[in-house]
Amino acid sequence: MANIKSQIKRNRQNEKRHERNRAVKTSLKTSTKKVQVAVAEGDAEAATISQREAARSLDKAASKGVLHKRTVARKKSRLAKSVNKIPA
């Protein structure tokens, strides 16, 4: 355990951020899974709606620094590709 006052505070801050980031990542997994389920069912309308929501939440995660912007771009691209494969 840290003895220095500033390090004790830093540990508290890191723990808060860790919990917040974990919550965001969990919700991202849920939103991407909704897209994958809709794609598996072949429901184009639901897939596009959930893909749009997932893209928004991914962008928010990138702006908050939870995920890297290139990681977000890759994930969004893969989601869009899977949605576009559904026959119209």
Residue frames as qw, qx, qy, qz and C-alpha x, y, z in Angstrom:
[[0.000, 0.889, 0.458, 0.000, 0.00, 0.00, 0.00],
 [0.381, 0.588, -0.026, 0.713, 1.21, 3.50, -0.79],
 [0.448, -0.512, -0.426, 0.596, 2.40, 5.79, 2.02],
 [0.166, -0.075, 0.136, 0.974, 2.59, 9.00, 0.01],
 [0.307, 0.500, 0.474, -0.657, -0.52, 11.18, 0.11],
 [0.402, 0.513, -0.320, -0.688, -0.52, 11.98, -3.61],
 [0.226, 0.172, -0.922, -0.263, -0.14, 8.29, -4.51],
 [0.165, 0.296, 0.855, -0.392, -3.03, 7.34, -2.23],
 [0.408, 0.573, 0.173, -0.689, -5.21, 9.89, -4.05],
 [0.322, 0.442, -0.644, -0.534, -3.94, 8.65, -7.43],
 [0.015, -0.020, -1.000, 0.004, -4.91, 5.09, -6.47],
 [0.308, 0.474, 0.627, -0.536, -8.43, 6.26, -5.56],
 [0.399, 0.594, -0.169, -0.678, -8.76, 8.08, -8.90],
 [0.204, 0.311, -0.856, -0.360, -7.50, 5.07, -10.84],
 [0.143, 0.198, 0.947, -0.210, -10.00, 2.81, -9.11],
 [0.391, 0.574, 0.354, -0.627, -12.90, 5.16, -9.97],
 [0.372, 0.566, -0.448, -0.584, -11.80, 5.35, -13.60],
 [0.028, 0.166, -0.976, -0.138, -11.35, 1.59, -13.75],
 [0.284, 0.379, 0.807, -0.353, -14.92, 1.00, -12.58],
 [0.407, 0.655, 0.084, -0.631, -16.30, 3.60, -15.01],
 [0.263, 0.493, -0.684, -0.469, -14.35, 2.15, -17.93],
 [0.112, 0.012, 0.993, -0.023, -15.50, -1.36, -17.05],
 [0.392, 0.520, 0.583, -0.485, -19.13, -0.25, -17.08],
 [0.399, 0.662, -0.222, -0.594, -18.70, 1.42, -20.47],
 [0.131, 0.361, -0.872, -0.304, -16.96, -1.62, -21.97],
 [0.256, 0.201, 0.922, -0.211, -19.70, -3.92, -20.69],
 [0.454, 0.632, 0.345, -0.525, -22.41, -1.78, -22.27],
 [0.292, 0.604, -0.528, -0.521, -20.43, -1.74, -25.53],
 [0.056, -0.125, 0.983, 0.119, -20.30, -5.52, -25.56],
 [0.358, 0.437, 0.735, -0.374, -24.07, -5.62, -25.03],
 [0.423, 0.698, 0.023, -0.577, -24.76, -3.18, -27.87],
 [0.224, 0.488, -0.734, -0.416, -22.49, -5.04, -30.31],
 [0.187, 0.050, 0.978, -0.071, -24.08, -8.32, -29.32],
 [0.465, 0.551, 0.456, -0.521, -27.53, -6.89, -30.16],
 [0.405, 0.642, -0.386, -0.524, -26.25, -6.15, -33.67],
 [0.070, 0.311, -0.933, -0.168, -24.82, -9.67, -34.04],
 [0.341, 0.259, 0.850, -0.306, -28.07, -11.26, -32.88],
 [0.498, 0.646, 0.181, -0.550, -30.10, -9.18, -35.34],
 [0.307, 0.575, -0.635, -0.414, -27.70, -10.12, -38.16],
 [0.107, -0.118, 0.987, -0.017, -27.93, -13.82, -37.23],
 [0.413, 0.446, 0.696, -0.383, -31.73, -13.61, -37.34],
 [0.318, 0.301, 0.618, 0.653, -31.59, -11.82, -40.68],
 [0.018, -0.870, -0.472, 0.142, -33.56, -8.83, -39.42],
 [0.495, 0.378, 0.120, 0.773, -32.12, -5.99, -41.51],
 [0.168, -0.805, -0.163, -0.546, -34.15, -3.20, -39.93],
 [0.710, -0.703, -0.028, 0.011, -33.31, -4.12, -36.34],
 [0.819, -0.067, 0.065, 0.566, -29.69, -4.68, -37.31],
 [0.347, 0.551, 0.098, 0.753, -29.30, -1.22, -38.83],
 [0.381, -0.825, -0.088, -0.409, -30.97, 0.48, -35.87],
 [0.809, -0.565, 0.046, 0.154, -28.85, -1.36, -33.31],
 [0.745, 0.176, 0.082, 0.638, -25.73, -0.83, -35.44],
 [0.111, 0.748, 0.064, 0.651, -26.33, 2.92, -35.42],
 [0.589, -0.775, 0.019, -0.228, -26.73, 2.91, -31.64],
 [0.895, -0.259, 0.068, 0.358, -23.61, 0.77, -31.21],
 [0.568, 0.452, 0.061, 0.685, -21.61, 3.13, -33.43],
 [0.172, -0.834, -0.004, -0.524, -22.70, 6.11, -31.33],
 [0.751, -0.653, 0.092, -0.038, -21.73, 4.42, -28.08],
 [0.856, 0.033, 0.078, 0.509, -18.39, 3.34, -29.58],
 [0.327, 0.661, 0.026, 0.675, -17.69, 6.94, -30.63],
 [0.441, -0.822, 0.046, -0.356, -18.52, 8.15, -27.14],
 [0.892, -0.389, 0.080, 0.218, -16.14, 5.57, -25.65],
 [0.698, 0.315, 0.059, 0.640, -13.40, 6.81, -27.97],
 [0.045, 0.778, -0.001, 0.627, -13.98, 10.44, -27.02],
 [0.641, -0.729, 0.095, -0.221, -13.86, 9.56, -23.30],
 [0.128, 0.676, -0.716, 0.123, -10.62, 7.63, -23.79],
 [0.818, -0.197, 0.470, -0.266, -12.02, 4.24, -22.84],
 [0.843, 0.214, 0.423, 0.254, -11.03, 2.76, -26.22],
 [0.294, -0.366, 0.403, 0.786, -8.51, 3.89, -28.80],
 [0.481, 0.556, -0.002, -0.678, -9.96, 5.64, -31.85],
 [0.347, 0.378, -0.757, -0.404, -8.53, 3.06, -34.26],
 [0.076, 0.086, 0.972, -0.206, -10.01, 0.22, -32.21],
 [0.394, 0.491, 0.467, -0.620, -13.37, 1.95, -32.41],
 [0.432, 0.537, -0.373, -0.621, -13.01, 2.46, -36.17],
 [0.177, 0.212, -0.943, -0.183, -12.20, -1.23, -36.63],
 [0.183, 0.258, 0.875, -0.367, -15.16, -2.37, -34.53],
 [0.431, 0.556, 0.202, -0.682, -17.56, 0.00, -36.32],
 [0.353, 0.461, -0.621, -0.526, -16.31, -1.19, -39.69],
 [0.066, 0.042, -0.997, -0.019, -16.82, -4.84, -38.80],
 [0.300, 0.411, 0.687, -0.519, -20.33, -4.16, -37.54],
 [0.434, 0.581, -0.092, -0.682, -21.23, -2.24, -40.70],
 [0.240, 0.340, -0.829, -0.373, -19.82, -5.03, -42.87],
 [0.072, 0.141, 0.974, -0.160, -21.89, -7.66, -41.09],
 [0.364, 0.537, 0.457, -0.609, -25.06, -5.55, -41.36],
 [0.386, 0.571, -0.344, -0.638, -24.48, -4.89, -45.07],
 [0.047, 0.183, -0.955, -0.228, -24.18, -8.65, -45.75],
 [0.389, 0.352, 0.748, -0.407, -27.86, -9.13, -44.83],
 [0.155, 0.310, 0.699, 0.625, -29.92, -9.53, -48.01],
 [0.182, 0.070, 0.125, -0.973, -32.22, -6.52, -48.40]]
